[in-house]
């Protein structure tokens, strides 16, 4: 599943994939693969990304519940 929330948060900070990668210590390709949904990052990497982007794990990495949009609990 694509991580559009991470991509959006990064873009909102006017940060390139390379800048985020440099700050968390991975390659630009890793950031690209996370955003495309081709790579599941470790929890450490998730936490590092969240710290840089000023978001929580839930905000960036927790999938939306499909039934929440329907009003079901």
Secondary structure, DSSP 8 states (H G I E B T S, - for coil): ---HHHHHHHHHTT--HHHHHHHHTS-HHHHHHHHHTS----HHHHHHHHHHHT--HHHHHS---GGGGGT--
